[in-house]
Amino acid sequence: MGFKKLSVNNQKPQDCNSFARALIEGLKNSKNELTFTKDNLKILEQIKNDLQTNTYIPWTSYTATRFSLAAQKNDIEQYSELIARYTYDNAKDGRDLGTSYPPLVQIELASICNYRCIFCYQTDESFSGPKSNSMGTMDLDRFKSIIDEIEDNVPYITFASRGEPLLNKYIAEMLRYCRGKFLDIKINTNASLLTEKIAKVLLDNCNTIVFSIDAADKNNYEKMRVNGRFESVVSNIKNFASLRKNHPRNKEVQVRASGVSYGTEVDKDAYEVFFRNLVDETSFVNYNPWEKIYVLPDNANLSPCSQPLYRFFIWQDGSYNVCDMDYKNLLCDKTGTIGTDISVKDAWISKRVAEIRKLHACGQRDSLEPCKRCPL
């Protein structure tokens, strides 16, 4: 089945698995490398258009249904599941797990943070304390070098990770440098530094903006987001929403308020009502013991993780990882830094990163630290 001829509307339920496989095959280039260039991903836009005119999704397969929903939302998280299933199946046949570039690069503009959220890495003094070597912000030259390489090779970028991205003094210039170069530019921020100037920069250049805020009341918010001031953050978000109404890219930007489900005290219905007129959607992610990952006991979870297959983390100093649960960067090599002496591609296809994928695929994640402790 030819990649360019694929369409949602002509698929029968029994054909869905062959459709999914053909779709992934169609993302490969002449060297049989799985690629995610803007031209290659035009088929996803066609699928999305098909779905918008076809209210009934004619697939019964779990995989195909998940993929169709991902196409509707252009959701890299759900695309990744399909890609992970396919590539891990390949691993069982002894074939290569690698891709030429990751579909999603997550760039850490700052590892420092002005908050000490109770569920975050920042509470680990060995990571964030005054004696740590992990704190800093990405310099502009390194950033531009990364963007120059991944433009047209990586469709999605996210600005988030271990710290608060708005603490980088070059944030405005960095976002402007990215405009129009990716299918989706996403940023996560605690909104504490969301001035009118920065709000305009986000609206001018980003596609997805996520405000990390866990409660709609002062008591719960400030208990979880230590150092945060609820009234100030809400005021910043309200000012942002007001600016957005008359911004020319208003309809092109998706804005979300997102919290961590930490305990049972937060009223999620009240949260949705509170933010209803300020953002497009609200969501919660389940708490995972990010801040405890290195002291958790070994577990019996040997199922492969999809993170090493689709998401690549580049830290502020140019070091890299395939998982941000590993905030001390124990998994990957420390022999080179991206933007200085190694390319994004060479890091992504490096021997160590390939080994991590292979160990997961073969049910040996218990040989990796901290994968052997991870509950995901």
Residue pairs with C-beta under 8 A, 6 or more apart in sequence:
1 18
1 19
1 22
2 22
2 26
3 22
3 23
3 25
3 26
3 27
3 43
4 26
4 43
6 19
6 22
6 23
6 26
6 43
6 47
7 46
7 47
7 50
8 47
8 50
8 51
8 54
8 57
8 58
8 68
8 71
9 50
9 54
9 58
11 19
11 58
11 59
11 64
12 58
13 58
13 59
13 60
13 61
16 59
16 60
16 61
16 63
16 64
17 61
17 63
17 64
19 64
20 61
20 63
20 64
20 67
20 82
20 86
21 86
23 43
23 67
23 82
24 34
24 82
24 83
24 86
26 40
26 43
27 34
27 35
27 36
27 40
27 41
28 34
28 35
29 35
29 100
31 100
33 98
33 99
33 100
34 83
34 87
34 98
34 99
34 100
35 99
35 100
35 101
35 153
36 99
36 101
36 102
36 103
36 153
36 154
36 155
37 152
37 153
37 155
38 152
38 155
38 183
41 155
41 183
44 71
44 74
44 79
47 68
47 71
48 71
48 72
48 74
51 57
51 68
51 71
51 72
52 72
57 65
57 68
59 65
59 68
63 81
63 82
63 85
66 78
66 81
66 82
67 78
67 79
67 82
69 75
69 78
70 76
70 77
70 78
70 79
70 82
74 183
74 184
76 103
76 104
76 155
76 156
76 184
76 310
79 103
79 310
80 103
80 104
80 306
80 309
80 310
80 311
81 306
83 103
83 306
83 309
83 310
84 304
84 306
84 309
84 310
87 97
87 99
87 309
87 357
87 361
88 97
88 304
88 309
88 360
88 361
90 96
90 97
91 97
91 357
91 358
91 361
91 362
92 361
97 309
97 354
97 357
97 358
97 361
98 348
98 349
98 354
98 357
99 309
99 348
100 153
100 345
100 348
100 349
101 150
101 153
101 154
101 344
101 345
101 348
102 154
102 310
102 311
102 312
102 348
103 154
103 155
103 156
103 310
103 311
104 154
104 155
104 156
104 157
104 158
104 310
104 311
104 312
105 146
105 150
105 154
105 156
105 157
105 158
105 311
105 312
105 314
105 344
106 157
106 158
106 159
106 160
106 161
106 311
106 312
106 313
106 314
106 324
107 138
107 143
107 146
107 157
107 158
107 159
107 161
107 314
108 138
108 159
108 160
108 161
108 162
108 163
108 165
108 313
108 314
108 315
108 316
109 137
109 138
109 143
109 159
109 163
109 165
109 167
109 168
109 170
109 171
109 174
109 316
110 136
110 137
110 138
110 163
110 164
110 165
110 166
110 167
110 168
110 316
111 134
111 135
111 136
111 137
111 161
111 162
111 163
111 315
111 316
112 128
112 135
112 136
112 137
112 163
112 164
112 167
113 120
113 122
113 128
113 162
113 163
113 164
113 167
113 190
114 164
114 167
114 190
114 192
114 193
114 227
115 122
115 164
115 190
115 192
115 225
115 226
115 227
115 228
116 122
116 123
116 128
116 226
116 227
117 123
117 224
117 225
117 226
117 260
118 223
118 224
118 226
118 262
119 224
119 260
119 262
119 287
119 289
119 290
119 291
120 290
120 291
121 127
121 128
121 162
121 290
121 291
121 327
122 128
122 162
122 163
123 291
124 291
124 327
125 132
126 132
126 328
127 134
127 162
127 327
127 328
128 134
128 135
134 162
134 328
135 163
136 316
136 317
137 167
137 168
137 169
137 170
137 316
138 168
138 170
138 316
138 317
138 318
139 170
140 170
140 173
140 174
141 339
142 318
142 338
142 339
142 340
143 170
143 174
143 177
143 339
144 177
145 338
145 339
146 314
146 338
146 339
146 344
147 177
147 178
147 181
149 343
149 344
149 345
150 157
150 344
151 181
151 182
152 181
153 345
154 182
154 344
155 182
155 183
155 184
156 182
156 183
156 184
156 186
157 178
157 182
157 184
157 185
157 186
158 186
158 187
158 188
159 165
159 174
159 175
159 185
159 186
159 187
159 188
160 186
160 187
160 188
160 210
161 313
161 315
161 324
162 315
162 324
162 327
163 316
164 189
164 190
164 192
164 193
165 171
165 187
165 188
165 189
166 189
166 192
166 193
166 194
166 198
167 193
168 174
171 198
171 201
172 197
172 198
172 201
175 185
175 187
175 201
175 202
175 204
175 205
175 206
176 201
176 204
176 205
178 185
178 205
179 185
179 204
179 205
183 207
184 207
184 208
185 205
185 206
185 207
185 208
186 206
186 207
186 208
186 209
186 210
187 202
187 206
187 208
187 209
187 210
188 210
188 212
188 258
189 209
189 210
189 211
189 212
190 211
190 212
190 213
190 225
190 228
190 233
191 211
191 212
191 213
191 233
191 236
191 237
191 240
192 228
192 229
192 232
192 233
192 236
194 202
194 233
194 236
194 237
194 239
194 240
195 236
196 239
196 243
199 236
199 239
199 240
199 243
199 244
200 243
200 247
202 209
202 240
203 243
203 244
203 247
203 249
203 250
203 253
204 249
206 253
207 252
207 253
207 254
208 253
208 254
208 255
208 256
209 253
209 254
209 255
209 256
210 255
210 256
210 257
210 258
211 233
211 237
211 255
211 256
211 257
211 258
211 279
212 258
212 259
213 221
213 225
213 233
213 237
213 257
213 258
213 259
214 220
214 221
214 224
214 225
214 259
214 260
214 262
214 266
215 221
215 224
215 259
215 265
215 266
215 271
216 266
216 267
216 270
216 271
216 273
216 274
216 275
217 230
217 270
218 230
218 231
220 265
220 266
221 228
221 230
221 233
222 228
222 229
222 230
224 260
224 262
237 257
237 275
237 278
237 279
238 278
240 255
240 278
241 255
241 277
241 278
241 279
244 250
244 253
244 255
247 253
254 280
254 281
255 278
255 279
255 280
255 281
256 279
256 280
256 281
256 282
256 283
257 271
257 275
257 278
257 279
257 281
257 282
257 283
258 282
258 283
258 284
258 285
259 266
259 271
259 282
259 283
259 284
259 285
260 284
260 285
260 286
260 287
261 284
261 285
261 286
261 287
262 287
268 282
268 284
271 282
272 282
275 282
276 282
288 325
288 375
288 376
289 296
289 375
290 325
290 327
293 325
293 326
293 327
293 370
293 373
293 374
294 328
294 369
294 370
294 373
296 370
296 373
296 374
296 375
297 373
298 366
298 372
298 373
299 372
299 373
299 374
299 375
301 365
301 374
301 375
301 376
302 363
302 364
302 365
302 366
303 363
303 365
304 360
304 361
304 363
304 365
305 323
305 360
305 365
305 371
305 374
305 376
307 322
307 323
308 322
308 323
308 353
308 356
308 357
308 360
309 357
311 322
311 323
312 320
312 321
312 322
312 344
312 347
312 348
313 320
313 321
313 322
313 323
313 324
314 320
314 338
314 344
315 321
315 329
317 337
318 337
318 338
318 339
318 340
319 329
319 332
319 334
319 337
319 338
320 332
320 338
320 347
321 329
321 331
321 332
322 331
322 332
322 353
322 356
322 357
323 331
323 371
325 370
325 374
325 376
326 370
330 369
330 370
331 352
331 356
331 368
331 369
331 370
331 371
332 347
332 350
332 352
332 353
332 356
333 350
333 352
336 342
336 347
338 344
338 347
347 353
356 368
356 371
359 365
359 367
359 368
360 368
360 371
365 371
365 372
365 374
366 372
